[in-house]
Amino acid sequence: MYPQVLLRKDSAIDILKGHPWIFTKGIQGSPKLGDGDLCEVHTENKFVGIGYWDTKTDIAVRILTRTLETIDESFFLKRFTALKAERERFVENTNAYRMVFGESDGIPGLIIDRYDQVLVVQFHTWGIRRMKTDILNAMVKVFSPQCVYEKSSESTQKKEGFEVGEKLIYGEATEEVEIVENGFKFLVNIPKGQKTGFFLDQRQNRHSVIRFVRGLNVLNSFAYTGGFSVYAASVAKKVTTLDISKGAVEAAIKNFEINGFDPKRHEFVAEDAFEYLKRIKPGQFDCILLDPPSFAHRKLHVPNAIKAYIGINTAALKALPKGGILISSSCTAHIDEPTFIKILHESASHARCGLKVLHSALQPPDHPYNLFFPEGRYLKFFVLLKD
């Protein structure tokens, strides 16, 4: 059906167990394939699956299916229909969630987020973007969106060698969407917002902070458009929303207003969080929340990322009083949970305090991680008590 790629014997174990990535060193010979070409993967005596070829990274093939079948619009129709049913079964109290989560959902390189009737798609590889027409047609048929935007990142476009022209790829433009999660409202600017527009993976974690911040003076650092701030404002004494982007802070104020919270009772600061954390007076806040962007997009950046995490967590702990609450999160995939726990431990040591874990969590059901693909387990979230 498709050109065949042969696996080396010593490299077939993980692939046969279910991992979707085949590295260049695991392939025999040099197949004459172009980037994005579909291919069959075989061992010497067994069909393994069908994937797409890539020469731009050391991941030579990403597996799409373990069945001998045609990869076309009908293939994506079946996958999307199954995923839609799965999301509707497990995702509650929101009209905004991740519909397709790349490798974890069996479609490497593809992200689809739903914001009410608007879909946002990200192609993380040229190989999956080559199938854009079939994917878009299937999205429209299964999800029935009002419109679809493509928001593949600039770094991905540069690395993979493609350009996104118009972001709107289906339907009529809807720049700002109001979403609802757990009874709270948020305005999401799809074209201008970070990533796909909002950080959907923290939905359950945002809800979990309510029980820990009641009556407290809270600082939400790296706040973006105030997701955690809005939840906290429902029970906290005061919330300070801190983000380096003035536009994000202005959006956070709007999110307070549409939820009926008076922004004048709270504080909004457009400043670099690293610098702000250095200037906090001891006892100024009862709770400090740290939800920074990823500090390491590549493994070689991990040492600097660890230093950055230790720096901000140490600064927060030094500023908190005994009995204060540190809420610390990491979305850096290259830093696993045991490493992040060591970071928190090291931070407490630098701050010369004890630290008790009150609550910890990972990502929600619309961001599942497949046990065959542990790389998909990226989000770490801890609520800690300074002792």
N, C-alpha and C positions, 0 to 999 in steps of 0.2 A: 504493500500500500504506500509506504513512505520509505525513503532511503534508510538503510540500517546502520546502526552504530553498535559496535561490540565492546562490552565491558571487560576489563581485566579481571581475572579470577579473584585476586586479592583486594579488589575494590568493590565487589558486588554485594558484600554482606549488608551494609547499611541501606543500599538501594532496595535490595530484596526485602528488607524489613519494613520499608515504607518511606524512607527519607526521599524528598522530591528533587534533591540536587545531585547532579553527577559532575564531579570535578574533572578538569582536563587530564590530570594524571591518572584518572581511572579508566581512560578510554584507550583501546588498542588502535594503533594506526592514526592517520590524519584524514578523516572523512572530508570530501569536497562538498561542503555545505556552506551556505551563506547565512548571515545573521538573521535569525527568525525562522529559518527553514524548519518545517516539521520533520521529525525522524522517529523511527522505531528503535528502541533500545533492546538489545539481546545479550544474554550470556551465550556461551558456546552451545547450550542446548535448551535455552528457555527464553521465551518472550517476556520482557520486563514491563514495557510500557511505551507510551508515545509522548514525546515532549518537543520543545523547540530549542534550536541550536543557538549558541552565543559565543562569539570570539572576544567580546569586550571585557570579560571578567574571567576568573579561573573556574567559574561555574559554567561548564560547557553545555549542559542540557538541564532543563527544568521540566520535570514530568507533569503532564496534564491528565493522563489517564493510565490505568493499568489494564485497560480493555482494548482489544483491537477494534477501533472504531474511527470514523471520520471526524476530524475536528472542523466543524462548520457551525452555522447558525443554530442548527438543531441540537448540537452538543451543548452550546451555551444556554439554550432554552431549557434543557433538562436540568442543568446545574443550577441555574437561577431559580427555577421553579422549586427545587428541593431546598435551596437556601432560604427562599422567601418563607416557606412553610416552617423551617427551623427557627427563623427569627420571630415569626409570629407566635410560635409556641413558647419561646423562652424570654423574649424582651417585653417588658411591661412598663406602663406609665410614661410613655414617651412617643413622640412622632418623629424622632430623630435618632438614627442608629446606623451602625455599619452593616451593610447588606452583604458585602463580599470582602473577605479578609485574606487575600493573597494565598500563599502556600498553605496556611492553616485551613482554608476552605477548598483546597485542591485546585486553585487557579493561580499559579505563581505569577507574581508581578502585577496583579490586578486588585485595585481597591475601589469599592463603590460605597458611598455614604448616602443615606437618605435624610433629607431635611424637609419633612412634611411631603409636599408634592414635587420637590426638587431633588434631582439626583446629581451627585458630583462623582466623577470618575477620575482615577489616577492610574496612569500606566507607568510602571516602574522599570520596564524593560522594552527595548525595541521589538523583541519577539512577540510580546503580547499586544503591543500597539499595532503590529502588522495585521492583527485580527480585529481591528477597531470596528469595521463595518458590521461584521457578524455579531460582535459584542453589543454594539449600539442597537442593532435591530432586535436582538434578544432582550435587552434591557427594556426597551419600549413596550414590547409585547407582554413581558412578564410583570413589570412594575408599574406600567401605565403612568409615567411621570408627566407633569406639566411641562417640564423642561429638563435638559441635561447639560451640565457644564463639565469641561475637561480642565483639571487643575494639576496636571503632571508638573512636578517641581522643576525649577530652572536647572538645578544641579543634575537631575535625571536626564533632562533634554540634552544637556551638554555632554554628559558621559555616554548616553546611548545614541546620540547623533540624530535627533529629530527635533522639530520645532512645533510648538502649539501656536496656531494662528489665532482664530477666534475662539475664545473660551466657551461660548455658547455653541453647542453642537447639535441641539435639538430643541424645538419649541420656542416659546416667546420668553424673552429675558425677564427674570424676576430677581432683582439685585438683592433685596433684603427680605429674609424669611423669618417669621416668628415661629419658634419651636417651643414645645412644652415638655418638661421632664419633671416627674414627681410633683406636679402642681406649680412649678416655677416656670416663668416665661423668659425667653432670651431672643434677642434680635441677632440674626446671623447675616453678615454681609458676605455673600458667596464669592463674588469676583475678587474682593479686596482682602478677605479674611485669610489668616494663616492656615496652612495645610488645606483641608477641604472647607474650612470656615469656622469650626468649633472643635473643642477637644472632647469628642464623644466618649472616649475610653474612660474618662473620669466620672461618668454619670453616677454610678453607685457609690463611689468614694466621696463625691460631693454630698450625697445624701447622708452618708455615715458620719460626717463631721458635726452634724446638728447636735447630737447627744453629748459631744465633748466641749462645745464652745458656749454653752448657755451662760449668759451673764458675764462673759469675758470681753476684754479689750483685745481684739484680734488684728494681726497684721497678715495680709495675704500678699506674699511676694511672688513676682513673675505671674501676675494675676490675669494677664491678657484682658478679656472683656468682662472679667469679674464673675466667672462661674462659681467658684468656691465662695466668693464674697457674698453673693446673693443668698445662698443657702445659709451662710453664717449670720447674715443680717436678720434672718427670721427669728433668731434667739439671742444673739450676742448683744452686749452693752454698746459696743462701737466696733466698726470694721474700717480698717485702713487698707485701701486697695492700691497696690504699688506695681507699676509696670513702666518699662523704659519708653514705650510707645504712647505718645500723647493721644493718638487716635483711638487706641485700645482703651485708655482711661476714659475718654469721652463716651465710648460705647458702653463701658461699665456703668457710667452714670445713668445712661438711658435704660439699662437693664434694671437698675434699682428703681427707677421711676415706673416702669411698666409693671413691676411687682408690688407697687404701693409703698415702697420704702423711701423715706425722705433723705435725699443725698446730703442735705445740710447737717443731718445728725451724724454723718460719717465723714471720712476723709479720703481724698483721691489724690495720688501723687504720681506724676510722670517723671521718673528718675531711674537711673541705673540701680538695680537691686543690690549688686555687690557693694557699691559705694554707700547706699542707704543703710545696709545692714551693719557696716562698720561704725556708723554714727548713732546707733540706737543706744539710749540710756538704759542701764539696768532697771528692770521693773516697768519699763514704759509700756510693754505689752504682756498680757497673760498667756497669749497663744500666738505662735508664729507659724505660718504655713509656707512651705517651700515647694513650689511645683515648677521647676525650671524646665526649659527645653532640653533636648538631648545635648549632652556635652561631648559626645564621641560618635561621629557617624562612621568612623573606621576604627579598626583595632589599634592602629598606631596612635590614636588620640586618647586611648584609655588612661595612661598615666596622668596626663594633664586633667582629664575629666575627674579622676579620683581626687586630685588636689583641689579642684574647684568644688566638688561636693563636700569635702572635709572643711574647706574654707567657709562656705555659707552655713553649714550645720553647726560648726564651732561658734561662729559669730552669733547665730540665733540662740544657741544654748547659753552663751555668756550673758546675753541680754535678758533671758527669761529668769523669773524668780523661782525659788524652790517650789515645786508643785505646779509650775507652768507646763503648758502643753506645746510640744513640738510636733507638727504634722509635716512629714517629709516624704517626698515622692521622687521617683526617677523613672524616666521613660527611655533611658539609654540602653539599647538592646545588648550592647557589648559588655555591660556590667550586670552580672546576674545577681540573684537575690542574696546568696551567701556573701558576695563581695560588697553589696550595698549594706548588709548588716555589719560587716567589718568597718565600713566607712562611718556608720553611725556610732559604733563602738569607739573608733579612733577619735571622732569628734567629741564624744563625751569625755574621753580621757584628756584631750586638749583643754576642754572647758572645766575640767576637774569637778565633775558631777556624776551622779548615777543616772541611769536612763532605763525606765521600765516600758516594755511594749504593752500598750493597752489594746491595740487593734492593728491588724495587718491585712492587706488584701492585694489581689492581682487585678487583672482586667475583667470586664463584664462579659456576659454570654454572647454579645455581638462581636466580640474580639476574642474568640476562642483560640486556645493554642492546642495544636495537634500533638499528641505524645510522640508521633513519628517525626515531628518538626519542633524540637524544644527551642529553637531560635525564635519562635513566635511568642514565647513567654517573655515579654519585655518590660511590663509595667510593675513597679514595686511601690507600695504605699504603706506608710507606717504612722500610727498615732502613738506618741511617746510621752511619758510623764517624767519631768526632771525631778530627780530625787537627791 
